[in-house]
Amino acid sequence: MSACSNIKPPQSNIDLDYLGKQKTQWRDTVNTNFSKDDINNTTILFGGMTILQDRLVMAALETKKEKYIALPNPDFESFRAGKAYGNRGQCNPTYFTVGNLVKYLLNIQKKTGMSSREIVQKYAYVTANGCGPCRFGMYITEYRKALNDAGFQGFRVFSFEHNKVTNEAGEEVGLNLSPALYITPIKAVLIGDIINLLAHKIRPYEVEAGATDKAIEACYDLLSDALRNNKNLLLSMWKCRKILEKVELDRLQVKPKVMIVGEFWAAMTEGDGNYNLHRFLEAEGAESIPQPIINRLMLSIWESTYFSNKELDLEDDTKTGYFDFSSTKRKVITKLLKVTIKSYFTLYAKAIGLHDYKLPDIEALSTLSRVYFPLDAEGGEGHMEVAHLLESIKHNLAHMVISVKPFGCMPSSAVSDGIQSLVTSRYPSANFLSIETSGEGAANFYSRVQMALFKAKQAAKEEFEALEMPEHIPEKVNNYLYQPKSDKAGTAAQLIDSLV
C-alpha cells in the first residue's frame, strides 16, 4: 500500500490545508463485527457482472431472508469517485468498482440524510477476491481505504469463496453460502450469459432499432418472476424464445465478427469501464462475440484441477503406497461441478434457442496455447487470451480479435503486447488489436478500434462476395433459431453457405 495522508480528503480541490502536514503510512483495520444475528438488520450490496446478470441474481436472492441489492452499473462518476478516494496508480476496474460503491453510499447519505455511522451499521458489501500478480488481490483493502477516506470508517467488506464469506483476515463471518443459497444465483448467472450471447447475435441485425432490448427486458420480467417465486426456469426460457422470435431481423447484412477477449472485467463490463465497447462495435456495423462469465468459471475449475494435480505429482515423489482420499474427493467434486454447470447451461440454452454455442474445452485450449504461454503462470486470464486468438485463427471464428484491458494491467499487457506478437507473426492474416482503457482516453480508443475494424469489414465483404448466391432465399434465414454450421466467419456468409 502506497503512503498516503491520514487526513480525510477535502470536499473541494481548492482546500490545500494538507500541504506541509506530516504524512503517515495508512494501515488497514479489519472490522469483524458481523455475526449471524446481524443478517436480518443488514443490507448486502454486491455487483460487478453484466447489467442483466446483476439484476437476475438480485431477483434470485430475494427469496432469501437476507436483503441483497445489486449496485448500479459503474459510470464515469464512479471512476472519478474512485480516483478521488482511492490510491494512486490503480487499474481501471479498481477505480470503477471501488468508486461505484463509494458513490452509492454517498448518494444514500444525500437522499436519506442518514449519518455515516448509520450506513456503516446497516450496509455491507460482498465481492469476489483473488491473488496473483495484479491488484485484484488488494481489492478489499482498496475498498476499505477509499471508504475510510470518504467518511465510512469501519464499513464491512467481505470476499466470498465457494462455500463461505470471509473478512480480510480470513475469518469466517455470518454469511455462510450453503448450496441452497448459491445454486439459484448460479443458475441466474448462466441464464444471463445465454441471453447476453443471444442479444449480441440478434441486435446487430434488428430491423427496428431497440426491438431486441425491448424483448430482452420482457424476458427479464419473466425470468425474474420465475426466480423470485421458484417457478420452472426451463419453461420461462421457452417463453423467452417466443418473445425473441418476434424481433424482425435482416441477417443477410454483411457485418464483421469481432471477438472480445482480455482482462476479465474490462472485456465483460457494459458501460463506461470499456467505453461501451460492445455497443460501439454494433454502431460501427459489426457483430461482437463476448466472453461469458461461465468461461471464466470453467477456467477456474480447470486451474483448480491442474494445480492440485501438480501438487500430487510432487507428493508422489516422496510417498509410496499411500492413497490420498482427500485428493480423490476433490477430483470427484470438481468433475461433478463441471458436469452440473454444463448440463444446466445446455438445458437453458436449448430451451431459448441458442443452439450453436459450445462451452469452451479448456483442456483443448490449454494444449493449443501451451506452445506460447506457460500454463503454470497464474494471473489474469492466464493462457486463455492466447488460446482464444489461436482458436479464432484456426477455426475461422471471427474477422477480428480485440484484447481490451486496463491501462498498465500486468498479466494482460504481458500477453497482449508480448506473446500475442509472436502469434500474429506466425499467422500474418490474424487481425488482432490490443487496446487499453484508462477511463479518460475514449477518443484514442475509438480511433484505434475503427482503424482495425476497417480491415475486418473488408475481410467480411470479400468472404461474402466469394459465395454463389442461391436463386431463392428462404425466410428461415431471418429467424435467429436458424443457426447453421459453416466454416465461414460472418453470419451472412454462414447463412448463404448453408443454402448452396
C-alpha positions as CSV (number, residue, x, y, z in Angstrom):
1,M,0.0,0.0,0.0
2,S,1.5,3.3,-1.0
3,A,2.0,6.0,1.5
4,C,-0.9,8.5,1.8
5,S,-2.2,11.2,4.1
6,N,-4.2,10.1,7.1
7,I,-6.2,13.3,6.8
8,K,-9.7,12.9,5.3
9,P,-9.7,14.3,1.7
10,P,-11.3,17.7,1.5
11,Q,-14.6,18.0,-0.3
12,S,-13.1,20.7,-2.5
13,N,-9.9,20.6,-4.5
14,I,-9.4,24.2,-3.6
15,D,-8.6,23.3,0.0
16,L,-4.8,23.0,0.3
17,D,-4.6,22.8,4.1
18,Y,-3.0,19.4,3.9
19,L,0.2,20.9,2.4
20,G,3.1,20.9,4.8
21,K,1.4,18.5,7.2
22,Q,3.3,15.3,8.2
23,K,2.2,12.2,6.3
24,T,1.9,8.8,7.9
25,Q,1.5,5.3,6.5
26,W,-2.2,4.3,6.2
27,R,-2.9,0.9,7.7
28,D,-6.0,-1.2,7.1
29,T,-8.0,-2.2,10.1
30,V,-10.4,-5.1,9.8
31,N,-13.9,-4.8,11.1
32,T,-15.0,-8.3,12.2
33,N,-18.3,-7.1,13.7
34,F,-20.6,-9.2,11.7
35,S,-22.4,-12.2,13.1
36,K,-25.4,-14.3,12.1
37,D,-27.6,-12.0,14.3
38,D,-26.6,-9.1,12.0
39,I,-28.0,-10.6,8.9
40,N,-31.6,-9.5,9.3
41,N,-30.6,-5.9,10.0
42,T,-28.0,-5.6,7.2
43,T,-28.5,-4.9,3.5
44,I,-25.9,-6.8,1.5
45,L,-24.6,-4.9,-1.6
46,F,-22.9,-6.7,-4.5
47,G,-22.3,-6.3,-8.2
48,G,-19.7,-6.4,-10.9
49,M,-21.2,-8.7,-13.6
50,T,-23.2,-7.6,-16.6
51,I,-26.3,-5.5,-16.0
52,L,-28.7,-8.3,-16.8
53,Q,-26.9,-10.8,-14.6
54,D,-26.7,-8.4,-11.6
55,R,-30.5,-7.9,-11.9
56,L,-31.2,-11.6,-12.3
57,V,-29.0,-12.6,-9.3
58,M,-30.7,-9.9,-7.2
59,A,-34.1,-11.5,-8.1
60,A,-32.8,-14.9,-7.2
61,L,-31.6,-13.7,-3.8
62,E,-34.9,-12.0,-3.0
63,T,-36.2,-15.4,-1.9
64,K,-33.7,-15.5,1.0
65,K,-34.3,-13.8,4.4
66,E,-31.3,-11.5,3.8
67,K,-31.7,-8.3,1.8
68,Y,-29.5,-8.0,-1.3
69,I,-29.1,-5.1,-3.6
70,A,-27.1,-5.0,-6.9
71,L,-25.2,-1.8,-7.3
72,P,-25.9,0.3,-10.4
73,N,-23.6,-0.1,-13.5
74,P,-20.3,1.8,-12.9
75,D,-20.0,5.0,-14.9
76,F,-17.6,7.9,-15.2
77,E,-18.9,9.4,-12.0
78,S,-17.9,6.2,-10.3
79,F,-14.5,6.4,-11.9
80,R,-14.0,9.9,-10.6
81,A,-15.0,8.9,-7.1
82,G,-12.5,6.0,-7.2
83,K,-9.7,8.3,-8.2
84,A,-10.7,10.9,-5.6
85,Y,-10.7,8.5,-2.7
86,G,-8.6,5.6,-3.9
87,N,-4.8,5.1,-4.0
88,R,-2.8,6.4,-6.9
89,G,-1.8,4.2,-9.8
90,Q,-4.7,1.8,-9.6
91,C,-6.0,0.0,-12.6
92,N,-9.3,0.9,-14.4
93,P,-11.5,-1.8,-12.8
94,T,-10.3,-0.8,-9.3
95,Y,-11.3,2.8,-9.8
96,F,-14.7,2.0,-11.4
97,T,-15.7,-0.7,-8.9
98,V,-14.4,0.9,-5.7
99,G,-15.7,4.3,-6.8
100,N,-19.1,2.8,-7.6
101,L,-19.5,1.6,-4.0
102,V,-18.4,5.0,-2.6
103,K,-20.7,6.8,-4.9
104,Y,-23.7,4.6,-4.0
105,L,-23.2,5.2,-0.3
106,L,-22.7,8.9,-0.7
107,N,-26.0,9.0,-2.7
108,I,-27.8,7.1,0.1
109,Q,-26.5,9.7,2.6
110,K,-27.6,12.6,0.4
111,K,-31.1,11.2,-0.3
112,T,-32.0,9.9,3.1
113,G,-30.0,12.1,5.5
114,M,-28.6,9.0,7.2
115,S,-25.3,9.5,9.0
116,S,-22.1,7.7,8.0
117,R,-22.3,5.6,11.2
118,E,-25.9,4.5,10.4
119,I,-24.9,3.5,6.9
120,V,-21.9,1.5,8.2
121,Q,-24.2,-0.3,10.6
122,K,-27.0,-1.0,8.0
123,Y,-25.0,-2.0,4.9
124,A,-22.2,-4.4,4.0
125,Y,-20.5,-5.3,0.7
126,V,-19.6,-8.7,-0.7
127,T,-17.2,-9.1,-3.6
128,A,-15.0,-11.6,-5.2
129,N,-11.3,-11.6,-4.4
130,G,-8.2,-13.2,-5.7
131,C,-4.5,-13.4,-5.8
132,G,-1.8,-13.4,-8.5
133,P,0.5,-10.7,-9.9
134,C,-2.1,-7.9,-10.1
135,R,-4.1,-5.6,-7.9
136,F,-7.1,-7.9,-7.8
137,G,-5.7,-9.4,-4.6
138,M,-5.7,-6.0,-3.0
139,Y,-9.2,-5.0,-3.9
140,I,-10.7,-5.4,-0.4
141,T,-8.0,-3.2,1.1
142,E,-8.6,-0.7,-1.6
143,Y,-12.3,-0.6,-0.8
144,R,-11.6,0.0,2.8
145,K,-9.1,2.7,2.2
146,A,-11.5,4.6,-0.1
147,L,-14.5,4.1,2.2
148,N,-12.4,5.3,5.2
149,D,-11.4,8.5,3.4
150,A,-15.0,9.0,2.2
151,G,-16.1,9.1,5.8
152,F,-17.4,5.5,6.2
153,Q,-14.9,4.2,8.7
154,G,-15.4,0.6,9.6
155,F,-17.6,-0.2,6.6
156,R,-17.7,-4.0,6.3
157,V,-16.3,-5.5,3.1
158,F,-16.2,-9.3,2.7
159,S,-15.0,-11.7,0.0
160,F,-16.7,-14.9,-0.9
161,E,-15.3,-18.3,-1.5
162,H,-17.0,-21.4,-2.8
163,N,-18.8,-22.1,0.5
164,K,-18.3,-19.2,2.9
165,V,-17.8,-15.5,3.3
166,T,-14.6,-14.2,5.0
167,N,-13.2,-10.9,6.1
168,E,-9.7,-9.6,5.2
169,A,-8.2,-11.6,8.0
170,G,-9.6,-14.8,6.5
171,E,-12.0,-15.2,9.4
172,E,-15.4,-16.7,8.5
173,V,-18.4,-14.4,9.1
174,G,-22.1,-14.9,9.4
175,L,-22.9,-15.1,5.7
176,N,-22.4,-18.8,5.0
177,L,-23.1,-19.7,1.4
178,S,-24.8,-23.0,1.7
179,P,-25.8,-24.8,-1.5
180,A,-29.4,-23.7,-1.0
181,L,-28.2,-20.1,-1.2
182,Y,-25.8,-20.1,-4.2
183,I,-27.3,-22.7,-6.6
184,T,-30.1,-20.5,-7.7
185,P,-27.9,-17.4,-8.2
186,I,-25.5,-19.5,-10.3
187,K,-28.5,-20.5,-12.5
188,A,-29.2,-16.8,-12.8
189,V,-25.7,-16.2,-14.0
190,L,-25.8,-19.0,-16.5
191,I,-29.2,-17.7,-17.8
192,G,-27.8,-14.2,-18.0
193,D,-24.8,-15.5,-20.1
194,I,-27.1,-17.2,-22.5
195,I,-29.4,-14.2,-23.0
196,N,-26.4,-11.9,-23.4
197,L,-24.9,-14.2,-26.1
198,L,-28.2,-14.2,-28.0
199,A,-28.6,-10.4,-27.6
200,H,-25.2,-9.9,-29.4
201,K,-26.3,-12.3,-32.1
202,I,-29.7,-10.6,-32.7
203,R,-29.3,-6.9,-32.0
204,P,-26.9,-6.1,-34.9
205,Y,-29.5,-7.4,-37.4
206,E,-32.7,-5.9,-36.0
207,V,-34.9,-4.1,-38.5
208,E,-36.4,-1.8,-35.8
209,A,-33.8,-0.1,-33.6
210,G,-34.3,-1.0,-29.9
211,A,-36.6,-4.1,-30.6
212,T,-34.0,-6.5,-29.2
213,D,-33.6,-4.5,-26.0
214,K,-37.4,-4.4,-25.5
215,A,-37.6,-8.2,-26.0
216,I,-34.7,-8.8,-23.5
217,E,-36.5,-6.6,-21.0
218,A,-39.6,-8.7,-21.4
219,C,-37.5,-11.8,-20.9
220,Y,-36.1,-10.3,-17.7
221,D,-39.6,-9.8,-16.4
222,L,-40.5,-13.4,-17.0
223,L,-37.2,-14.8,-15.6
224,S,-37.1,-12.6,-12.5
225,D,-40.6,-13.6,-11.6
226,A,-39.6,-17.2,-12.0
227,L,-36.5,-16.8,-9.8
228,R,-38.4,-14.9,-7.1
229,N,-41.3,-17.4,-7.0
230,N,-39.4,-20.7,-7.7
231,K,-41.2,-21.2,-11.0
232,N,-39.9,-23.5,-13.7
233,L,-36.9,-21.8,-15.3
234,L,-36.9,-24.1,-18.4
235,L,-40.5,-23.1,-19.2
236,S,-39.6,-19.4,-18.7
237,M,-36.7,-19.8,-21.1
238,W,-39.0,-21.4,-23.7
239,K,-41.4,-18.4,-23.3
240,C,-38.5,-16.1,-23.9
241,R,-37.8,-17.9,-27.2
242,K,-41.3,-16.9,-28.3
243,I,-40.6,-13.3,-27.4
244,L,-37.3,-13.2,-29.2
245,E,-38.7,-14.8,-32.3
246,K,-40.9,-11.7,-32.8
247,V,-37.9,-9.4,-33.3
248,E,-37.8,-8.8,-37.0
249,L,-34.3,-9.4,-38.4
250,D,-32.3,-8.8,-41.6
251,R,-29.5,-11.3,-41.2
252,L,-28.0,-11.0,-44.7
253,Q,-26.4,-7.7,-43.8
254,V,-22.6,-8.2,-44.2
255,K,-21.0,-7.4,-40.8
256,P,-17.6,-8.4,-39.5
257,K,-17.5,-10.5,-36.4
258,V,-15.3,-9.2,-33.6
259,M,-14.3,-11.5,-30.7
260,I,-13.6,-9.6,-27.5
261,V,-11.1,-11.1,-25.1
262,G,-8.6,-9.7,-22.5
263,E,-8.8,-8.8,-18.8
264,F,-12.0,-10.2,-17.4
265,W,-13.7,-7.1,-16.1
266,A,-12.6,-4.8,-18.9
267,A,-13.9,-7.3,-21.6
268,M,-17.1,-8.1,-19.8
269,T,-18.4,-4.8,-18.4
270,E,-21.1,-3.0,-20.4
271,G,-20.6,0.7,-19.9
272,D,-18.0,3.5,-19.3
273,G,-15.5,1.0,-18.0
274,N,-14.6,-0.1,-21.5
275,Y,-16.2,2.9,-23.3
276,N,-19.3,0.9,-24.1
277,L,-17.2,-1.3,-26.5
278,H,-19.9,-3.8,-27.4
279,R,-22.5,-1.1,-28.3
280,F,-19.8,0.9,-30.1
281,L,-18.9,-2.0,-32.3
282,E,-22.6,-2.5,-33.2
283,A,-23.0,1.2,-34.0
284,E,-20.0,0.8,-36.3
285,G,-21.6,-2.0,-38.2
286,A,-20.1,-5.1,-36.5
287,E,-21.3,-8.1,-34.6
288,S,-19.4,-8.7,-31.3
289,I,-18.6,-12.1,-29.7
290,P,-18.4,-11.6,-25.9
291,Q,-16.8,-13.9,-23.4
292,P,-19.5,-15.0,-21.0
293,I,-18.8,-15.4,-17.3
294,I,-19.2,-19.1,-17.5
295,N,-15.9,-19.2,-19.5
296,R,-14.1,-17.7,-16.5
297,L,-15.8,-20.2,-14.2
298,M,-14.7,-23.1,-16.3
299,L,-11.1,-21.8,-16.4
300,S,-11.2,-21.5,-12.6
301,I,-12.3,-25.2,-12.3
302,W,-9.5,-26.2,-14.8
303,E,-6.9,-24.2,-12.8
304,S,-8.0,-25.9,-9.6
305,T,-7.6,-29.3,-11.1
306,Y,-4.4,-28.5,-12.9
307,F,-2.5,-27.1,-9.9
308,S,-3.9,-29.8,-7.5
309,N,-2.6,-32.5,-9.9
310,K,0.8,-30.8,-9.9
311,E,0.9,-30.9,-6.1
312,L,0.0,-34.5,-6.2
313,D,2.8,-35.2,-8.6
314,L,5.3,-33.6,-6.2
315,E,3.9,-35.6,-3.3
316,D,4.1,-38.9,-5.2
317,D,7.8,-38.4,-5.5
318,T,8.1,-38.6,-1.7
319,K,5.3,-41.1,-0.8
320,T,4.9,-44.7,-1.8
321,G,2.0,-47.0,-1.1
322,Y,-0.2,-44.1,0.1
323,F,-3.7,-43.4,-1.2
324,D,-4.9,-39.8,-0.7
325,F,-8.6,-39.9,-0.1
326,S,-8.9,-36.1,0.1
327,S,-7.5,-35.6,-3.4
328,T,-9.8,-38.2,-4.8
329,K,-12.8,-36.5,-3.2
330,R,-11.7,-33.1,-4.6
331,K,-11.4,-34.6,-8.1
332,V,-14.9,-36.1,-7.8
333,I,-16.4,-32.9,-6.6
334,T,-14.7,-30.8,-9.3
335,K,-15.8,-33.2,-12.0
336,L,-19.4,-33.2,-10.7
337,L,-19.4,-29.4,-10.5
338,K,-18.2,-29.2,-14.1
339,V,-20.8,-31.6,-15.4
340,T,-23.6,-29.9,-13.4
341,I,-22.7,-26.4,-14.8
342,K,-22.5,-27.8,-18.4
343,S,-25.8,-29.6,-18.0
344,Y,-27.7,-26.6,-16.7
345,F,-26.2,-24.4,-19.4
346,T,-27.1,-26.8,-22.2
347,L,-30.7,-27.2,-20.9
348,Y,-31.3,-23.5,-20.7
349,A,-29.6,-22.7,-24.0
350,K,-31.6,-25.3,-25.9
351,A,-34.8,-24.0,-24.3
352,I,-34.3,-20.5,-25.5
353,G,-32.8,-21.5,-28.9
354,L,-29.1,-20.9,-28.5
355,H,-28.0,-24.0,-30.5
356,D,-24.6,-23.1,-32.0
357,Y,-22.7,-22.1,-28.9
358,K,-20.3,-24.6,-27.3
359,L,-18.8,-24.2,-23.9
360,P,-15.0,-24.0,-24.1
361,D,-13.0,-27.1,-23.8
362,I,-10.3,-25.6,-21.5
363,E,-8.1,-28.6,-21.8
364,A,-8.1,-28.4,-25.6
365,L,-7.5,-24.7,-25.4
366,S,-4.6,-25.1,-23.0
367,T,-3.0,-27.7,-25.3
368,L,-3.4,-25.1,-28.1
369,S,-1.7,-22.3,-26.2
370,R,1.0,-24.0,-24.2
371,V,3.4,-23.6,-27.0
372,Y,3.3,-19.9,-26.5
373,F,2.3,-19.5,-22.8
374,P,3.4,-21.5,-19.8
375,L,0.4,-23.0,-18.1
376,D,2.0,-22.6,-14.7
377,A,1.8,-18.8,-14.9
378,E,-1.1,-17.6,-13.0
379,G,-2.8,-14.2,-13.0
380,G,-5.4,-12.5,-15.1
381,E,-6.8,-14.8,-17.8
382,G,-3.7,-16.9,-17.9
383,H,-3.2,-18.7,-21.2
384,M,-6.8,-18.2,-22.3
385,E,-6.2,-14.9,-24.2
386,V,-3.6,-16.7,-26.4
387,A,-5.9,-19.7,-26.7
388,H,-8.9,-17.6,-27.9
389,L,-6.8,-15.9,-30.6
390,L,-5.4,-19.2,-31.9
391,E,-8.9,-20.8,-31.8
392,S,-10.2,-17.9,-33.8
393,I,-7.5,-18.2,-36.4
394,K,-7.6,-22.0,-36.7
395,H,-11.4,-22.3,-36.8
396,N,-12.2,-19.0,-38.5
397,L,-14.4,-17.8,-35.8
398,A,-14.0,-14.0,-36.2
399,H,-12.7,-11.4,-38.6
400,M,-11.0,-9.5,-35.8
401,V,-10.0,-10.2,-32.2
402,I,-9.8,-7.3,-29.7
403,S,-7.9,-7.7,-26.4
404,V,-9.2,-5.0,-24.1
405,K,-7.6,-4.4,-20.7
406,P,-6.9,-1.7,-18.1
407,F,-4.0,0.7,-18.6
408,G,-0.9,-1.0,-17.1
409,C,-2.6,-4.3,-16.5
410,M,0.4,-6.5,-15.7
411,P,-0.9,-10.0,-16.6
412,S,-2.8,-9.0,-19.8
413,S,-0.3,-6.5,-21.0
414,A,2.5,-9.1,-20.9
415,V,0.3,-11.4,-23.0
416,S,-1.2,-8.9,-25.5
417,D,1.9,-6.8,-26.1
418,G,4.4,-9.6,-25.8
419,I,3.3,-13.2,-26.5
420,Q,0.5,-12.3,-29.0
421,S,3.1,-10.5,-31.2
422,L,4.7,-13.9,-31.7
423,V,1.3,-15.5,-32.5
424,T,0.5,-12.8,-35.1
425,S,4.0,-13.0,-36.6
426,R,3.3,-16.7,-37.3
427,Y,-0.2,-16.0,-38.5
428,P,0.0,-12.8,-40.6
429,S,-3.6,-13.0,-41.6
430,A,-4.8,-12.5,-38.0
431,N,-6.4,-9.2,-37.3
432,F,-5.5,-8.6,-33.7
433,L,-5.9,-5.4,-31.7
434,S,-4.5,-4.9,-28.2
435,I,-6.0,-1.8,-26.6
436,E,-6.0,-0.3,-23.2
437,T,-8.6,1.6,-21.2
438,S,-7.7,4.3,-18.7
439,G,-11.1,5.9,-18.0
440,E,-10.1,9.0,-19.9
441,G,-8.9,8.1,-23.3
442,A,-12.1,7.4,-25.2
443,A,-11.1,9.3,-28.4
444,N,-7.9,7.4,-28.9
445,F,-9.7,4.1,-28.0
446,Y,-12.4,4.6,-30.6
447,S,-10.0,5.7,-33.3
448,R,-7.8,2.6,-32.9
449,V,-10.8,0.3,-33.0
450,Q,-12.2,2.0,-36.1
451,M,-8.9,1.6,-37.9
452,A,-8.7,-2.2,-37.2
453,L,-12.4,-2.6,-37.9
454,F,-11.9,-1.2,-41.5
455,K,-9.7,-4.3,-42.2
456,A,-12.3,-6.6,-40.6
457,K,-15.1,-5.1,-42.8
458,Q,-13.1,-5.7,-45.9
459,A,-12.5,-9.3,-44.9
460,A,-16.2,-9.9,-44.2
461,K,-17.1,-8.4,-47.6
462,E,-14.7,-10.5,-49.5
463,E,-15.8,-13.6,-47.7
464,F,-19.4,-12.9,-48.6
465,E,-18.9,-11.9,-52.2
466,A,-16.9,-15.1,-52.9
467,L,-20.0,-17.1,-52.4
468,E,-22.5,-18.0,-55.1
469,M,-25.9,-16.6,-54.3
470,P,-28.8,-19.1,-54.4
471,E,-31.8,-18.3,-56.6
472,H,-34.2,-18.4,-53.7
473,I,-33.5,-17.3,-50.1
474,P,-36.0,-18.9,-47.6
475,E,-37.5,-16.8,-44.8
476,K,-35.9,-19.0,-42.2
477,V,-32.6,-17.3,-42.6
478,N,-34.0,-14.3,-40.8
479,N,-35.1,-16.3,-37.8
480,Y,-32.5,-16.3,-35.1
481,L,-33.3,-20.0,-34.4
482,Y,-31.7,-20.9,-37.7
483,Q,-28.1,-21.3,-36.8
484,P,-26.4,-23.4,-39.5
485,K,-22.9,-24.9,-39.2
486,S,-20.4,-23.4,-41.6
487,D,-16.7,-22.8,-41.8
488,K,-17.4,-19.1,-42.7
489,A,-16.9,-16.5,-40.0
490,G,-19.6,-13.9,-40.9
491,T,-23.3,-14.5,-40.1
492,A,-24.4,-13.6,-43.6
493,A,-21.8,-15.8,-45.2
494,Q,-22.7,-18.7,-43.0
495,L,-26.4,-18.4,-44.0
496,I,-25.7,-18.2,-47.7
497,D,-23.1,-21.0,-47.5
498,S,-25.7,-23.3,-45.8
499,L,-28.1,-22.7,-48.7
500,V,-25.8,-23.5,-51.5
